[in-house]
Amino acid sequence: MLHVAAAPELFDHTLWASATDERREELARLVAAELGPDLFRYEGLRRYGQASAPVAVFVHATVGELSLVPGGGFDMGLSPEEEEAIRAARDRAEAAAEDFDQEFDLLLSEIGQMRPLHRVVVPPFLIAQRVLSVGRALRWLPNLRDPLYGHVPKAPAHLNPEQITAVLLGTGLRLPAEAEVEYAARGGLHRRLLPWGDALPDDAAIEAMLADEDGSTHNAFGLYGYGLYPELCADHWHEHYRGAPDDGAPWPGTGMHVVRGGAGDCYPWQGCGEWNLMLCAMRMTERAAEFGASIRLVHGLGEHEAFFQEVSEETGDTKEAGRKAAKKARASGGAKTAATKKTATTKSGDKGATKKSVKKAATKKAAAGESGDKGATKKSVKKAATKKAAATKSGDKGAAKKSVKSATKKATKKATKSATKKAAATKSIDKGASKKSTKAAANKSADKAATRAAAKKGATKPARLHSAAKKAAKQAEAKRSAGKKFR
């Protein structure tokens, strides 16, 4: 265990920032010696974007790259400055006649969950730069099939509590405390809305983060994609911060755990406040993670690790089940264990499980944003499931989303245009010829709509057809019926 006296720069981010690279190298190697060579390897110092200080990067044998985050104090929660930035953004949107009031009103109604603002001093820790992927999770969950991405290796894994416990025991790492997640997400920025500042994300920004092609969507601590996926914390849920720990330890309790992020699972956004989930201070219950939670693994270097280990192993009431699941998974090397039976069931009964998941999604999303618009939230969740599933087929989320959106719009537009033409033909052309023309055109339109629907069906699975595609199919059926009338 590292102590302040031997390495004060590791416990104070401002001291780390003012140290020389030689001193940072010395400290990083001190941490490497503490960790041992079996699981961790020190990679070197790396600068991210315009960050003033470099980050010491370590590689875990099975998890990938982790950033060494120096400890320090920060103001946890939504600050008055952040609230002012939200209200200013709302005023700008209103002045531009943009119908975004709901997004801001939803956020402002939830401020109480992110307060009171309180000072927290966090010890140093290592945190994974990315949430655990499907490909890496397969090491401990050999039969894993992600409910959104299927078998796409680079996609973020959405896991249930039992699966998370198996991964924690397999890696020897733990879940982060909520304070650690927010501290790492802020990246040293003082009272700012997002990991990069106060600029709200637009479509271009979210597409770049989802694609993650050039690796540029990171913050000063090297965290990629913060806010995109629902990241489970070690803390249990409390509706406010009154009485919260001020030393970086998780806040114990009963019932649900805290989740941070989740905007990517709602993309493309419907104007229901989905970008709110990317804010550094935004928090919700794990009920909002309707497809399971992602995890960003951590190894602590402070004085709370014994307590952290107990909390990390207990995700819900599955502590003992997780131990047995991990043990069986290591012994069988691929058998259907307690940790993977649930996933295997999803794989074999994908249709039923998907329907059930989508049906429950609206209720869970509404619970996450209790005061938000329920109808808009349901629409957001339904569209989210469709878009994510479409991304599974190609492995390219951004391209798949654009393709589905474009195809369904064209189908609807063409079907409407076709119906107008057929009506005109009926009035102005010979009745017998009109019947034939209308019937042929309707059948052609129906065939095209059916082809598109079938293509989407293969990419998105039967229970996740895009609502616009369904609409196009319904319109085509209506045109077929119209053709029969003229016989």
N, C-alpha and C positions, 0 to 999 in steps of 0.2 A: 504494500500500500504506500502510495506517495504522500509526502507531507509538505506542508507549506514552507517549512524552514529550509528544506533541501531544494525546492523548486518553486519559488514564489511566483514566477512568471506563468506557471501552469494554472495557478489559482486566481489570476487577475488578468483579464483580457487586455487591459490597458498596458500592463507591464510586458505582456507578450508582444503587443504591437510596437512597443518602443525598443524591444531587444534587437540585437544584431542577428543576422542569419547564422553566424557561428554559434551564438548562444542558443538559438532555436534548434539547431542541429544537435547540440549537446543535450538539450532537454528531450528531444524526440528519441534519442538513443537511450536516454535514461528510462523513458516509458517503454521502449522496446525490450530493454533488459528486464523490466518489471513484468511484462507480458509473457516473455519466454518465446522461443522460436517455433514451438509446435504448431500453433494456429495462426500467429500473426507475423507479418513481415513488414518492416519499415521500408516504404517506397521512396520517401524523400519529401522535400518542401515543394509546394505548388501554389501558385497564385491564381486566383479566380477573378476574372473581370478586372474591375477597378479597385479591388480590395487593397487596403493599405498594407496589410500584413499577410504573409504566406500561410498556408495551412500544411501541417504535417500529415501526410497521407500514409495510412497503413492498409495492408491487404490481408483479409481473413481468408483462410484456406478454402472455405465453402461459401462465404457470403459476398466476397468482393471487397471493394474499396470502402474504407471508413475514414472519416475526418477526425483529427484530434481537435476537440473544441476546448479551448482554455476556459476555466471557470470565471466567475465574476458575478456582479450584481446587475439586476435589470428590473424595470418596472413591468410586472406581469399584469396583463389585462388590457382593456381598451382605455386609452388615455383620453383626456379632454381634447388634446391636439388631434387625435385620430377621429374623434366624434366630429370635430369641427371640419376636418377634411371630408368626411362623409356628407355632412350637411351642405358643404360648398359644392361637392360633386352633384348632389341632388338639385341644387339651385341651377347649376349649369345645364343639366339635362332638361329641367323644366323650361328654362329660357329657350332652349333649342327645340322645344315642342316635341321632345322625345318621350314616349310613354313608358318611362322607367320608374315611375313613382313607387310602384309595388316593391321593386328591388330594395330601394332605400328605406321604405317604411318598414319592411320586414326586418331589415338589419337593425334599425333604430329601436324596434320593439323588443329586441333580444339583448340589448346592451346590459341589462341587469345580470345576465348570466356570465358576463365578462368583467364583473366588478364585485367588490371595490378594487381599484388599482392598488397593488401592494408590492413592496420591495422583496425580491427573492435573491438569495446568493447561492449560485449553483456551483458545485465542485466540477473539476474537469472530467471529460468523458470522451469516449470514441463513439461516433454515430455513423451508421451506414449512409453513404451518399445517396443511395436510391432505396426505394421500398423493395422488399424481397420479390424476385421474379418467379414466374411459373417454373422456368427451367431449373432454377436453384432449389426451389421447394421440392422438386421431384426427388431429390436426394433422400429426403426423410418421409415423403409422401408419394411413393412410387406410382400410385393409381390416381393421382390428382388430376382432375379436370376442372379448370376454372369456370365458374358459372357464367362469366362474361366473355372470356377469351379462349376457352377450350384448352388446346395444347400449345398455344403460341408461346415459345420459350421466353422471349424477352418481355412479355406482357406482365403487368403487376399481378401478383397472386392475391385472390380474395379468399380468405380462410375462415373456417369456423373456429370456435374456442378450442375444441379438442385438437384440431390440426395445428393451431398456433402453439399449444402446449408441447406437442411433439417436436415442433421446430425449435422451440426454446431449449428443450432438453437435449436435442441433437447438436445444436450449435454451441451450447454453453454460454450463449449471450442472453440478453433480457429485453423486455419492453422498456421504452423510455418513460420517465416521469413526464407528466404534462408540462411541468416547468422546463424540463430539458428540451422538449419538442419546441416550445415557444421561443426559448432562448436561442436554440440553434436556427430556427426559422428566421428570426430577426437578423441574424448575422452581424450583430454589433450595431445595427441601426437603432437610434433612440426614438421611441414613440412614433413609429411609422406604420402605415396600414399593411404593407405587403413586404415580402423579402427584398424587393428592389426599390421600395419607396412608396409614394402615395398615388402613383399613376395607376388607374384602374385597368385591368386587362381587357383587351378587345379580342375580336375573333382571330386576328393574326397572331397575337401573343399566345392564346390558348392552343392554336394549331401547332405553333412552334414547340410549345412545351410537350404536347401530346406526341408529336413526331420524334422529338429528342434526337434529331439527326446530327446536328453539329456539336451537341454537348454544351451549348451556350446558355441554356436556361437554368443557371445555378445561382446561388447567392454567395456572399463573401466567405461562408464556411464550407462551400463546396456541396451544398445540398441541392439535388436536382428534383424538380417537379413537386416542390412542397405545395400542399393544398389540392393537388389533383385527385388523390386517392384517400379514402378514409383510413387514417393511421390510428391504430389502437394504442392507447396509453395504459400505463400500469395503474393509474388512479381510478378509483370509483367515482361515479357521477355525484356532484353536488350542484345545486342550482345557483350557487354564487361562490365567492371566494372568502366569505367571512369565516375566519378560523382556519384558513388554508395554511399548510406548512410554508415557512419562509427560508428553508435550507435546501431546497431542491429535491427533497424526498417525495415519494408519491403520497397522495392523500387517501388513506384507507377508508373503507366504508362497506356497504352492502349493495347488492343488485348490480346494475349495469356499470360498465366502464366508460371512460371518456374517449371520444374519437375526435381527431382533428383532420380537417380536409374533406374532400369528396367531390369537388367541382367537376372533375373529369368524368365521373360516372353519370353526370347529368348533362353532358355536352352532346349535341348542340343546345345551347341555352335557350330558354323560352321566356326570359324576362321575369323569372320568379325569384331572383336573388341568388342564383347559383354561384356567381363569382364571390359572393360573401364568404363562401366556404374556404376561399384561398387566403383570407385575412390572417395575419399572424395571431390575432387574439381570438378568432372564432372557435367555438367549441360546441359539442353536442353529445348526445348519448349514442352508444353503439347501436341502438335501435335504428338509427339513420343509415347504417351500413347494411342495406337490405340484401346485398349479394355476398356479405362477409367482409371482414376487415383486412386491410393490408397492414404490413408491419415493417417498421424501419428499426432494425436491431441496434442494440447499444451495449457497450462494455464500459462500466464505470471505473473511475480512478480515485474516487473519494472515499468517504467514511460510511456510506449507507448501503454498501453492497450486500451484506447479509440480509437486511430487510428487503432490499430490492429483489433478491432472488426468490424470496417467499411470495412476494406480490406478483412477480412475473410469471411464476408457475401457476398461480391461481387466476385463470381467466374464466370467470363465472364460477360454477361448481364442478369443474372438470379436472381438478388437480390430480387426483389418483388415477382417473381414467387416462389422462395424458401421459402419466408415467408408464402405465402398462402399454399404451399405444406405442410410445417411443421404443420401449424395450422389445416389443414384438416386431416392430419395423426393422430394427437393427438385426434381430435374429433371423428373420425370414428373408430379408433382402428383396422384398417385392411381393410378399403375400398380402392378402386382404386383411389388414389388421383393424383394430378398433379405431385407430386414427384415420384409416382410409376407407372404411366401409361406407361411411356417409358419402364420400366422394364417388365411390364406385356405384352407389345407388343413383347418384346424379347422372353418371355416365350411361347406365343401362336404362334408366327411366327419364331421359332428358326432357321429353315432351311434358310429362306431368309435373316434374320439378320446376321446369321453366315457367309453366303456366301459373303454378302456385306462387313462384317468386315474384313474377310480374304483378299478379293479383294483389299480393301483400305489399308490394313496393310503395304504392300510393299512400297506404295507411302509415307505413313506417316513415316515409318522407314527410308526411303531414305532422307526425309526432316530432320530427327533428325541427321543423319550423312551425311551432305550435300556433303562432299568431299569423302566419302567412296565408296566402290564398290557396285553399285546398284544391280547387279545380285546376289551377295553373300548375301546382306541384304534381298532381297526378299525371298531367300531360307531359311534364318534364321527365318524370321517372319512366313513363312508358316509352318515350322517345329515346331516353338514355339507354335502356335495355336493348332496343333495336339497333341503335348505332354501334354500341359496343360489340354486339354479336356479329354485325356486318364486318367489323374490323377483324374478327377471328379468321375469316376465310383468307384474306390477303396478307395478314400480318402487318398491314400498314393502316393504322387507324385513321389518319387524316384523309388519305385517298379514298378509303371505303366510305367514310362519312359523306364526303362530297359527292361520290358516285351515287349513293342511295338517295340523297337529297335531290340531286339533279334529275335522276331517272324518274322519281315519283312526281316531281313537278311537271316534267314533260308529259308524263302519262295523263295526268289530270287535265292539263292544258289542251292536249291533242284530242282527248275524249270530248271535252266541252265544245271545241271548235267543230268536231265531226258532227255532234248532235245538232248544232245550229245549221250546218250545211244541209243535213238530211231533212230538217223541217222545211227549209226553203225549197228544196227539191220537190217535196211532197205537194206544195201549193202550186208551183209554177210548171211542173212537168206532167206529162201524161200519167194518170193514176197507176196504170199497170207498170210502166217503166219506173215510176217512183218507188213502187213496192219493191221491185227487184234491186234498184240502186240502194235503197235504204237498208234492205236486208243484207246485201253484200258488204256495205260499208260498216254496218253494225257488227257483223261477224268479224270483219277485218280488225276493227277497233278492239273487239273483245279478245280476239286472238293475241293482239299485241299486248293488251293489258294482262292477259293470262300468262303470256311468256315472261313479261317482266315480273309478275307476281311469283311465278315458278322459280325464276332466277333468284329472287330475294328469299324465297322459301328455302332454297338450298343453302344460302349464305347466312340466314338469320335464324333458322329453325322455325317450325310451324307456329309456335306460340309467340313469336316475336316479330310478326310481320309489321312493317311500318304502317302507321295509320293512313298515310297518304296513298300507299299502295293498295290498301284495303278499299279506300275510297274509289280509286281508279277502277278496281275490279267490280265494285258495286255499280259504278256508272256504266261500265261495259255491259253488265248484265241487264241494266235498265234499257240500254239501247237494243240489245237482242230482243227483249220483250216488245219494244216499240216496233221492231221490224216485223214481228209476228202479227201485230195488229193490222198491218197493211196487206196481209195475205187474203 
